[in-house]
């Protein structure tokens, strides 16, 4: 057992179950998990960490040293990270491009509500010739920006920033393609949600698969929140709070990568993404204090110091958020 501060007869079983389930996975995408740790825990503390410290933090999840080292080296090769030597040791530091990617991801992960809609569709038309490989590269790049596809030449989103989208395409190595793309902003419709809007959503996105993934996320983490709500005497040790917080944000981030983040008015009734967001917010808040104490002790730099949290990153999920009062189930 790792880090529980409650006596054995009051072990928080759903937490133990979630951590054990992760440890028993045969294949773990360690690089993706490390990206989640950097974005959630390391970026707020300066965006750098000594590799030995990162290995120690992830060891209780049964990620061995070789796997962590290999994954970090790969992230450095992909220019997410760079090394900075300090004596006989070295810190891994976020590159400028890596920092921008994390900050953009954070904007979505810690958002307090779904985006509002100005009722103007954003369109990107492929107006030039693309070979199959180029078209697939473009489709995937726009998919990660939340765009749906209508036919083979039209990409659509209700609220994306088109300038930021084109900047992202450049970052993805698609700058040579921009001359063959035409961004359009549809006229404002004040008549309310139309049948055409609903039909467009159905054609452009497969929301059934995403809904099922959100429902699975809720089913995984709701028993943990329910236990913490029901047993006010239950406390989570710092190590387990950090590990669970890491898995929570990691799983939620992976969902958001697939989520076009449509405004609520365009989503089906009882959309499970809203429940998942509220669940993530409340559980994160309940884990934050203990997990930060753990990071204060074990997240170190190559020079042996423990970097503090930048005040810019405090209160990512404010306690006075009105959405926190919405019931999400027992």
C-alpha positions as CSV (number, residue, x, y, z in Angstrom):
1,X,0.0,0.0,0.0
2,X,1.4,3.4,-0.9
3,X,1.0,6.4,1.4
4,X,-2.4,6.1,3.0
5,X,-2.7,8.1,6.2
6,X,-5.9,6.4,7.3
7,X,-5.9,3.2,9.4
8,X,-6.3,-0.1,7.6
9,X,-10.0,-0.5,8.6
10,X,-10.8,2.8,6.8
11,X,-8.8,2.3,3.7
12,X,-10.4,4.3,0.8
13,X,-11.0,1.2,-1.4
14,X,-12.0,3.0,-4.6
15,X,-8.7,4.9,-4.6
16,X,-6.7,1.7,-4.0
17,X,-8.7,0.0,-6.8
18,X,-7.9,2.8,-9.3
19,X,-4.2,2.8,-8.6
20,X,-4.0,-1.0,-8.6
21,X,-5.9,-1.1,-11.9
22,X,-3.3,1.2,-13.5
23,X,-0.4,-0.8,-12.1
24,X,-1.8,-4.0,-13.6
25,X,-1.9,-2.6,-17.1
26,X,0.3,-4.6,-19.5
27,X,1.1,-1.6,-21.7
28,X,1.5,1.9,-20.4
29,X,2.0,4.9,-22.6
30,X,4.6,6.4,-20.3
31,X,5.4,9.4,-22.5
32,X,1.7,10.5,-22.5
33,X,1.6,10.1,-18.7
34,X,4.8,12.1,-18.3
35,X,3.3,14.9,-20.4
36,X,0.3,15.0,-18.0
37,X,2.7,15.2,-15.0
38,X,4.6,18.1,-16.7
39,X,1.5,20.0,-17.5
40,X,-0.2,19.6,-14.2
41,X,2.6,19.4,-11.6
42,X,5.9,20.6,-13.1
43,X,4.8,23.5,-15.3
44,X,3.4,25.4,-12.2
45,X,6.8,24.9,-10.5
46,X,8.9,26.4,-13.2
47,X,8.7,23.8,-15.9
48,X,11.8,21.9,-14.9
49,X,12.6,18.8,-12.9
50,X,15.6,16.6,-12.1
51,X,15.1,13.2,-13.8
52,X,15.9,11.3,-10.6
53,X,13.0,13.2,-9.0
54,X,10.6,12.4,-11.8
55,X,11.6,8.7,-11.5
56,X,10.9,8.8,-7.8
57,X,7.6,10.4,-8.2
58,X,6.4,7.8,-10.8
59,X,7.9,4.8,-9.2
60,X,4.8,4.0,-7.0
61,X,2.8,3.6,-10.3
62,X,5.3,0.8,-11.1
63,X,6.9,2.7,-14.0
64,X,10.5,1.5,-13.9
65,X,13.5,3.8,-14.3
66,X,14.4,2.6,-17.7
67,X,10.9,3.3,-19.1
68,X,10.8,6.8,-17.6
69,X,14.3,7.6,-18.9
70,X,13.4,6.3,-22.4
71,X,10.2,8.3,-22.5
72,X,11.9,11.5,-21.4
73,X,14.6,11.1,-23.9
74,X,12.0,10.7,-26.6
75,X,10.1,13.8,-25.5
76,X,13.4,15.7,-25.7
77,X,14.0,14.4,-29.2
78,X,10.5,15.6,-30.1
79,X,11.4,19.0,-28.7
80,X,9.0,19.0,-25.8
81,X,12.0,19.1,-23.4
82,X,15.6,20.1,-23.3
83,X,18.4,19.4,-20.9
84,X,20.2,21.9,-18.7
85,X,23.3,20.7,-16.9
86,X,23.8,21.6,-13.2
87,X,27.1,20.2,-12.0
88,X,27.0,16.4,-12.5
89,X,23.3,16.3,-12.8
90,X,20.8,17.8,-15.3
91,X,17.3,19.2,-15.3
92,X,14.8,18.5,-17.9
93,X,13.2,21.8,-18.9
94,X,10.2,22.6,-21.1
95,X,11.1,24.2,-24.4
96,X,9.3,27.3,-25.5
97,X,7.2,25.3,-27.9
98,X,6.6,22.7,-25.2
99,X,5.5,25.3,-22.8
100,X,3.0,26.8,-25.3
101,X,1.5,23.4,-26.0
102,X,1.0,22.8,-22.2
103,X,-0.4,26.2,-21.6
104,X,-2.9,25.7,-24.4
105,X,-3.9,22.3,-23.0
106,X,-4.2,23.8,-19.6
107,X,-6.7,26.3,-20.9
108,X,-9.0,23.5,-21.8
109,X,-8.4,21.2,-18.9
110,X,-9.0,23.7,-16.2
111,X,-11.8,25.7,-18.0
112,X,-14.7,26.5,-15.7
113,X,-17.4,26.0,-18.3
114,X,-18.0,25.0,-21.9
115,X,-17.4,27.8,-24.5
116,X,-20.2,30.1,-25.4
117,X,-21.4,30.2,-29.0
118,X,-21.8,33.4,-31.1
119,X,-23.8,31.3,-33.6
120,X,-21.3,31.7,-36.4
121,X,-19.7,28.5,-37.8
122,X,-16.0,28.5,-38.6
123,X,-15.2,26.7,-41.9
124,X,-11.9,25.8,-43.5
125,X,-12.1,24.7,-47.1
126,X,-9.5,22.7,-49.0
127,X,-9.4,24.6,-52.3
128,X,-6.2,23.1,-53.8
129,X,-5.0,19.7,-54.6
130,X,-3.9,17.4,-51.8
131,X,-2.5,13.9,-52.2
132,X,-3.9,11.3,-49.8
133,X,-1.0,11.5,-47.4
134,X,-1.2,15.3,-47.2
135,X,-5.0,15.2,-46.7
136,X,-4.7,12.7,-43.9
137,X,-2.0,14.9,-42.2
138,X,-4.3,17.9,-42.5
139,X,-7.4,16.0,-41.3
140,X,-5.5,14.7,-38.2
141,X,-4.1,18.2,-37.4
142,X,-7.5,19.8,-37.6
143,X,-9.1,16.9,-35.6
144,X,-6.8,17.8,-32.7
145,X,-8.0,21.4,-33.0
146,X,-11.6,20.1,-32.6
147,X,-12.7,20.4,-36.2
148,X,-15.3,18.0,-37.7
149,X,-15.3,17.0,-41.4
150,X,-18.0,17.5,-43.9
151,X,-17.2,15.6,-47.1
152,X,-13.5,15.6,-47.9
153,X,-12.9,19.3,-48.4
154,X,-14.7,21.1,-45.6
155,X,-13.7,21.3,-42.0
156,X,-16.1,22.9,-39.5
157,X,-16.1,24.1,-35.9
158,X,-18.5,26.4,-34.0
159,X,-16.1,28.5,-32.0
160,X,-12.5,27.9,-32.9
161,X,-10.1,30.9,-33.3
162,X,-9.1,30.6,-37.0
163,X,-5.9,32.5,-36.5
164,X,-4.8,30.2,-33.7
165,X,-5.8,27.2,-35.8
166,X,-3.6,28.3,-38.7
167,X,-0.8,28.9,-36.2
168,X,-1.2,25.4,-35.0
169,X,-1.1,24.0,-38.5
170,X,2.2,25.8,-39.0
171,X,3.5,24.2,-35.8
172,X,2.4,20.8,-37.1
173,X,4.6,21.3,-40.2
174,X,1.8,22.2,-42.6
175,X,2.9,25.8,-43.5
176,X,3.2,24.8,-47.2
177,X,-0.5,23.8,-47.2
178,X,-1.9,27.1,-46.0
179,X,-2.2,28.6,-49.5
180,X,-4.6,25.7,-50.4
181,X,-6.9,26.4,-47.5
182,X,-9.6,29.0,-47.3
183,X,-10.9,30.1,-43.8
184,X,-14.5,31.3,-43.7
185,X,-16.7,32.7,-40.9
186,X,-20.4,32.1,-41.5
187,X,-23.0,34.8,-41.1
188,X,-24.4,35.4,-37.6
189,X,-27.8,33.7,-37.2
190,X,-30.0,35.1,-34.4
191,X,-32.9,32.8,-35.0
192,X,-31.7,30.3,-32.4
193,X,-30.5,26.7,-32.8
194,X,-31.9,25.3,-36.1
195,X,-32.4,21.8,-37.4
196,X,-29.6,22.5,-39.8
197,X,-27.2,23.1,-36.9
198,X,-28.1,19.9,-35.2
199,X,-27.8,18.0,-38.5
200,X,-24.4,19.5,-39.1
201,X,-23.2,18.3,-35.7
202,X,-24.4,14.8,-36.4
203,X,-22.6,14.8,-39.8
204,X,-19.3,16.3,-38.6
205,X,-18.7,14.5,-35.3
206,X,-19.3,11.0,-33.9
207,X,-20.4,12.0,-30.4
208,X,-21.6,8.6,-29.4
209,X,-18.1,7.2,-28.9
210,X,-17.1,10.3,-27.0
211,X,-20.1,10.1,-24.8
212,X,-19.3,6.5,-24.0
213,X,-15.7,7.5,-23.1
214,X,-17.0,10.3,-20.8
215,X,-19.4,7.9,-19.1
216,X,-16.6,5.4,-18.5
217,X,-14.5,8.2,-16.9
218,X,-17.4,9.1,-14.6
219,X,-17.9,5.5,-13.7
220,X,-14.2,5.2,-12.7
221,X,-13.9,8.3,-10.6
222,X,-17.4,8.9,-9.1
223,X,-17.0,6.1,-6.5
224,X,-13.9,7.8,-5.2
225,X,-15.6,11.2,-4.9
226,X,-18.6,9.6,-3.3
227,X,-16.5,7.9,-0.7
228,X,-14.7,11.2,0.1
229,X,-18.0,13.0,0.3
230,X,-19.6,10.4,2.5
231,X,-16.8,9.8,5.0
232,X,-15.6,13.1,6.3
233,X,-13.0,11.4,8.5
234,X,-11.3,9.8,5.5
235,X,-8.0,11.4,4.5
236,X,-5.7,10.6,1.6
237,X,-1.9,10.5,2.1
238,X,0.2,12.8,0.0
239,X,1.6,10.1,-2.2
240,X,-1.7,8.6,-3.1
241,X,-3.2,12.1,-3.6
242,X,-0.5,12.9,-6.1
243,X,-0.8,9.6,-7.9
244,X,-4.6,9.7,-8.1
245,X,-4.5,13.4,-9.2
246,X,-2.0,12.5,-11.9
247,X,-4.3,9.7,-13.3
248,X,-7.4,11.9,-13.0
249,X,-5.8,14.7,-15.1
250,X,-4.2,12.2,-17.4
251,X,-7.5,10.4,-18.2
252,X,-9.4,13.7,-18.5
253,X,-6.7,15.2,-20.8
254,X,-6.9,12.2,-23.1
255,X,-10.7,12.8,-23.4
256,X,-10.3,16.4,-24.1
257,X,-7.9,15.6,-26.9
258,X,-10.8,13.9,-28.7
259,X,-13.5,16.5,-27.6
260,X,-14.3,19.2,-30.2
261,X,-15.6,21.2,-27.1
262,X,-18.9,22.1,-28.7
263,X,-21.0,24.7,-26.9
264,X,-23.6,23.2,-24.6
265,X,-26.4,24.3,-27.0
266,X,-25.1,22.0,-29.7
267,X,-24.7,19.0,-27.5
268,X,-27.3,16.3,-26.7
269,X,-29.3,16.5,-23.5
270,X,-27.7,14.9,-20.5
271,X,-24.3,15.2,-22.1
272,X,-21.8,13.2,-19.9
273,X,-19.0,15.6,-20.7
274,X,-20.5,18.2,-18.3
275,X,-20.7,15.6,-15.5
276,X,-17.1,14.6,-16.1
277,X,-15.9,18.2,-15.9
278,X,-17.7,18.8,-12.6
279,X,-16.5,15.5,-11.2
280,X,-12.9,16.3,-12.2
281,X,-13.0,19.7,-10.7
282,X,-14.3,18.6,-7.3
283,X,-12.1,15.5,-7.0
284,X,-9.1,17.6,-8.0
285,X,-9.8,20.2,-5.3
286,X,-10.1,17.4,-2.7
287,X,-6.7,16.0,-3.7
288,X,-4.9,19.2,-4.3
289,X,-3.6,20.2,-0.8
290,X,-2.2,16.7,0.1
291,X,-0.7,16.2,-3.4
292,X,1.0,19.6,-3.3
293,X,2.6,18.8,0.1
294,X,3.9,15.6,-1.5
295,X,5.4,17.6,-4.4
296,X,6.9,20.2,-2.0
297,X,8.9,17.3,-0.6
298,X,9.7,15.1,-3.6
299,X,9.8,17.3,-6.7
300,X,13.4,18.5,-6.8
301,X,15.8,20.1,-9.2
302,X,19.3,19.0,-10.0
303,X,20.7,21.4,-7.5
304,X,18.6,19.7,-4.7
305,X,16.1,22.6,-4.2
306,X,12.3,22.2,-4.2
307,X,10.7,24.8,-6.5
308,X,7.6,26.5,-5.2
309,X,4.3,26.8,-7.1
310,X,4.1,30.0,-9.1
311,X,1.1,32.0,-7.8
312,X,-0.2,32.3,-11.4
313,X,-1.2,28.6,-11.1
314,X,-2.9,28.6,-7.7
315,X,-6.6,28.1,-7.6
316,X,-6.9,26.4,-11.0
317,X,-10.3,25.2,-9.8
318,X,-11.5,28.1,-7.6
319,X,-13.6,27.1,-4.6
320,X,-16.2,29.8,-5.4
321,X,-16.9,28.4,-8.9
322,X,-20.7,28.4,-9.1
323,X,-20.6,25.1,-11.1
324,X,-19.2,23.3,-8.1
325,X,-22.7,23.5,-6.5
326,X,-24.3,21.4,-9.3
327,X,-24.9,17.8,-8.0
328,X,-23.1,15.2,-10.0
329,X,-24.5,12.1,-8.3
330,X,-23.9,10.2,-5.1
